Amino acid sequence: MAATIDPARTELLSDSGRHTLIQRFELGVEAGPDTGRSAASRGARLVIGSEAGAELQLDDSAVSRFHCEVVAEGGRIHVRDLGSRNGTSVDGVAVVDAILHPGAVLGVGRNLIRFRAGPDHVRIPLSPRSRFGTMVGSSAAIRAAFEILERAAATDATVLLTGETGTGKEAAAESLHMASSRRDRPFLVVDCGSIPPTLLEAELFGHDRGAFTGAAASRIGAFEAAGGGTVFLDEIGELAVELQPKLLRVLERREIKRLGANHYAPVDVRVVAATHRDLRAEINARRFRSDLYYRLAVVELHLPPLRERLDDLPLIVEDLLGSATPARRAELTSARFLGELAAHRWSGNVRELRNYLERCLVLGVALAPVPDDGGDAATAMTAVVDASCPLPRARDEATRRFERAYLDDLLRHHGDNLAAAARAAGVDRAHLYRLLWKHGLK
């Protein structure tokens, strides 16, 4: 298939269906301290920054370590600031995330960088399968992810999974484990965001008897308990700074020291980590160690949000319906119903879709998805009033929609910081965490 330059359409599927073509792009510094430096994309993402690992590395002191990235995603090419000190601009306008057009000029530190469409396309390999473990989909976006997971499963490499809440990071981690040579050994999940730092250290590394008040007996931690298997560290971006060097030692030397112990013990374990945060922005903010990031991201995979792979809805819905009766399955897979699903934003992604379908099955009716247009909780309450519904059901649905809208707004207001959100809501973090799970937001 001959590649043609079409800036408005960056993704093309090859005739064989075994790879997708993404428009190559080029960046060149035309003015500023780093004039003359340039880089061309070799994949879907290109990072600009002062860090040695950046594809376009700049020496300008006004440039952050991970300053911004240019991404081919969802059929467009856009630039995303990574929480840099001095911000990013496009044609003189400060931006956080903006679509780029050929000829656009990026302002990064004191440099002006010209963006151009390249002369050809980058080939991204796709898995021929529409299922990897418990994950399903036939879109190019998810099959590219399957291809990376399949290759990673054949190794013992540490994997970092990134993506929005509900995109299936835990499912990807467990599917990776089941496809690996460690499949017959334990798969243990440790959620770094739901366990207080004072307890998380013992949860991960274990403790000896008498290590602290109440430690009446020795206890092994996750890294020892998983012996020969996989430890999945969910929400790794929440890991306290003081625990990060200890995790780094596990990744570098495959050894741990229990709390209260005097010696290190070897562990045989694979580590898969996941986060909804951008760890590069966390590094810029000095909340995450760069050496730990590189150890975690031996293989880094970004899982696409559901809104960027709506073609997968029929397969996902069919899979999630499980043992539903033929009549219910026919109703919930009809073209009309799937069209309603495709019109919804699904900010909670596949997890939100699963919760929604379960609710439809329990109530025995194909409910319209909750409007996800950024409205407030009062709007969500008003939208559900329906006198044709029995009062208890209408009340439950109104409460559910209010909670969902309230939590969505709460997280957005506090930048996904669970501790701050819990304080503002007047509830403890564990209760907030349960509510987020209930509504598919965690």
N, C-alpha and C positions, 0 to 999 in steps of 0.2 A: 504494500500500500504506500503510495507516494505521500510524503509529508508536505503540507502546505502551511504557510504562515497565516494564521487567522487570529489576531489578538483578541477578538471577541469570543473565541471558542478555544479554550486551552486544552481540552481533553478529547481525544478521539480513540475509538476502539479499533484494534487491528482486525484484518479479515479473519485471522485464525482465532481471535478471541482469547489468546494466551498472553497478550500484553496490551497495555493502554499507552497512548502517546500523549505526553504533556509538553506543551510549547516550551522550548528552552528560552531562557531569558538571560540578559547580560547586564551587568552593572559596572560603570566606569566612573572613577573620581575625576571630575573636570576642574574643580577648584578647591583650594584648601590645603592643609598640611600634607595630605596623602595623595595629592594630584598624581595621576598616572597609574594608580593601582586599579585593578579590575578583577572581575570574577564572572564565570558563567555557571549557571545551574547544572548540577549533575543528577538532580532528583526533583522532588516537588517543593523542597525548602532550601533556602540559602540564608545563612545567618551573617549579619554585619556586626562587628564589635572589636574590642581590643584583645579579647581572649585568643590564645594561640589556636584554639579549635574552630574559630569562626572562618567560614569560607572566604569572606572578604574581611581580612584582618587590617585594622587601622591603628596607627600609633598616636593619633591625636588624643591629648589628655582629656578632651571634653567628651570623648566617646566612652560609653560604659562597656564592661566586659562582654556582656550579651546585650547589644543595644537594640536591635530590631531584626526582624526576619521578613523575607519576601517569600510568599507562599502561593503555589498554584493549587487552588482548592475550589471545589464547587463550580468549575467551569470558568473561574476568574483568577487573575493574579492580583494579590493585594499585599500591602505592607502592614506589619503589626509591630507596634512598639513593645518592648519587653521590660517595661518598668525602668527605662533608662533615666539617668540623672537629669539630662538636659532635653529629653524629648526628641521626637522625630517629626519632620515636616514634609509635606508634599506640595511642590510649587509654592512654597512660602507659607502654607497653612499648617498649623500644628495638628497632628492627627494621632489617634490611638490605633485605629484600624481603618485602612482606606484602600479602595480599588485603584490599581495603577493602569495607566494607559501608556502606550509607547511614546517616549520622549519626556515623560514626567521626570522631575528633578527632586531627589530626596535630600533633605537637610539632615545630616547626621554629625553631631558635634559642629566643628567648623568646616566640614567638608560638604560639597555639593556633588551629588552622585546621580548620573544620568541612567535611567532605566530604558532598556531597549528589548524588543522581541528578538530572539536568536534566529539563526538561519535554518534550524531544524527542530526536531522534537526529541525529548528524552523518553526512552522505552522503559516502562514500569511493568515488570512481570506480574502475571495474575495466576492464581491457582485455578486449575480446571474444575475444582469442586465447588459445590454450593453449600457445603457444610464442613465445619471443622469442630469436632467435638459437639458441644451443645449450641454452637453458634451457626446461624443459617443466613444465607443471602447470596444473590447472584450478581449484584452490582459490581462495577469495576472497583469501587472504593473498598468494599469489604473483601473481595477476592484478592486484592493487593495485600490486605492485612493477613488473610489466610496463608498466602505465599510466604510471608515473613515468619509467621508462626510455625509453619511446616518445616522451614529451614532451621529455625531456632530449636525445634523439638529434637532434632537430630544431634544436638550439641548439649553441653552443660553450661552454656553461656548465661550470665546474669541478664535478665530482661527487665526493661522499664516500660510499663504501659501507661500512656497518657490519654486524656480525653475527658469530655464533660461527664458529670454525674449521670449514671445510668446507661452508659454506652456499652457496658458488658465487659468491664476490665476483669472482674473476678471470674466470669465465665471463660474469658480468654486465658487467664492464668491456669484455671483448672483443666481446660481443654489441652493446653500446652503440656501440662504435667501428664495427662493421660496418654498423650501421643509420644511421650519420651520413654527412655529406658528405665525411668524411676517410677513408672506407673503403678507398680505393685507395692510401693512404699508410701508412707503417709503424705497427704497434702494438708498442711496446716495454715490457717488464716489468722493473722494478727492485724487488727485494725488499729493503726497508730493514732487515729483521730478520736477514738472512743474510750481509750484507756489513759487515765492520768499518768503523766511522766513518772511520778513516784512509784507507780505500780508496773509501768511498761518495762522497765529495766529487768525486773524479776520475771516478767512474762516471757521476755525474749531469751534471757541468759540463765535463768534459774537462780537458786540461792542455796547456801549451806545452812545447816541448823545453827541458830543463834545469830544469823547475819543481821537481824533487826528484831525489834520487839514483835513478838507473836510468831516468829519463825521457829516453831517447835520441832520441825523436821526439815530435812533437805528436800528440795524439789527441783526437778530438771525444767529447763525452759524450752521454748519452741524449737530452737536450733538443735538441741539434743534430742527432743522428742520426735523430730521429723527424720531421724537417722536414716540416711539413704534416700530420702524423699525430697519434697519441695516445701519451702516456707514462703507464703505469699504475704508480703507486707503492704497492706492496703493503706491508702492515704499517707504515703511516706513523706509527703510535704509537711505533715504535722509533727514529724519527729523532732523532739527537743534537741537544741544545739548540743547540749552536754552529752547526749547519747550517740550523736553522729560519729565521733571517733571510734566508739566501741563497735558500731556496725561496720565501719570501714575496715577494722581489723578482721572481722569475720569474712568479709569479701576478699581481702588481700591474703590472709594467712589461713583461712578456714579453721579458726580456733576461737574459743570463748573462755571467759572467766566468770564463774558464778559469783553472785554477791556473797561476800564473806570468805571466798576461797583465796588460796595463796598461789595457785598455779593455773596455767591455761590448759584446756583440754581440746583435742582435735574434734572437729565435726565434719560429717560428710553430708552436705546439704546443698541443694540448688536454691537460689534466691530469685524470686520474681517480685517486683515492686510495682505499685500503681499510684497515681495521683491525678486529681483534677486540676491541680495548680501547675503553673509553668515554673519548673525548678530553676530555669535560667533567670527569671525575674526574682525568684527567692534568693539566688546567689547575688544578684545586683544589690538586693536589700540586706545582704549579710545575714540572712536567716537560714541559709543552707550552704554547706561546704562544697566547693567546686570539685575537690578530689573525690568526694563521695558520689557526686553526680556522675562523674566519668566512670566510676566503678559500677554504678547501677545501670548506666546506659550503654553497656557493651552492645546490646541490641535494644534499640528504642523504637517503639511502635505507637503511633497515634491512632486511636480508634475513632472513626468518623461519627458525628452525631446522626441521629435518625433522620433529621430533616435533609441531610445530604445524601441519603440513600433510600428515598421513598419508594423506588422501584422494588425494594426488598419487602415492602409491607405485606403482599400476599403470602410470601413464604414464611415471614415471621409470624403473622397472625395464624396461619395454618399450624405452625409448630407450637405456638403458645396455647392453642385451644385444646390440645391434648385429647382427653377422653370425652369431650363434649358430645352430646347426642347429634345424630345427623341433621336434625332439624335446626338446632342451635348453630351448628357449624355452617350450614347453608346460609342462614341469616347473617352471620358475622363474617362471612367471606364473600358476600354479594358485592357486585360492582358499585352499587349505591353506597353501601356501608364503607367499603374501602376508599371511595372517593371522599367521604366525610373524614376518614382518618388522615388521608393525604393532605387535607386542608388545614389540619391542626399542626401547631409548631412543635409539640412534644419536647418541651424544655427539660423534662425528666428522662427523655430518650426511651430506650427499650424497657427499662424498669417501669416507667410511668405507663407505657402501653400495656405491659403485663398486668399491672394493678387494675387498669381500666377494663381490660377484657375479663378479668376475674370478677369484677363488680357486675359487668353485664351478665355473666353466667349466673351469679348468685341471685340477682334481682329478676332474671328471666326476661330482660328487655334490652334492646340495643340502644342504650343511652347515647345522646349526642355528646361528643367530647366537650369538656369544659373550655370555653373561649380562652385562648392563651395570648391575649393581645396586650398584656402589661397592665390590664385594668386593676383597680383596687379590690379589697375584700368585699366592700359593700356592693360593687358591681357584680361580683361573683355570687353573692347571696341573692340579689334581685333576679339574676338570670335563671335561677333554678325553680322559682315559684311556679307551680303547676297544679291547679286545683283538681286535675284528673287523677292525681297520684294520691294514695292513702296518706294521711297525715304523718304517721311514723316514718314511712319511706321518704317523704318529701323533707321532713325535718333532718333525717340522717344525711340525705344528699346535700341539703343546704349547709349543714355543719361541715361536711367533708369539703365542699367547695370553698367555704370560708377559710378553713384551716389551710387548704392547699394554696390559696391566693395569699394568705397572711404569711405563710412560711416562705413562699417564693419572694415576696417583697422584703421580708426580714433578712434573708440571706443576701439579697442584692444590696440592701442598705449597708450591711456589715461586711461586704466583700468576702462572703463565705467563711468568715471567722466564727466558728461555732461557739467559742467561749464568750465572745462579745455579743453574739446573737442571743445566747441563753440568758445573759445578764439583762439585756434589753427586754426580753420577753418575760422575765421574772420566773423562769423555770430552771431546774438544774440541767446540766449538759446531757445527762443520760436520758432524761425525759424528752428533750429536744431531739436527740438522736433517734429515739423510737418514733417520734412523729415524722421525722424526715424519711425514715424507712417506710413507714405506713403509706406515705404519699408519693413514694418513688423519687424522692429528691436526694437520696443518699445511697 
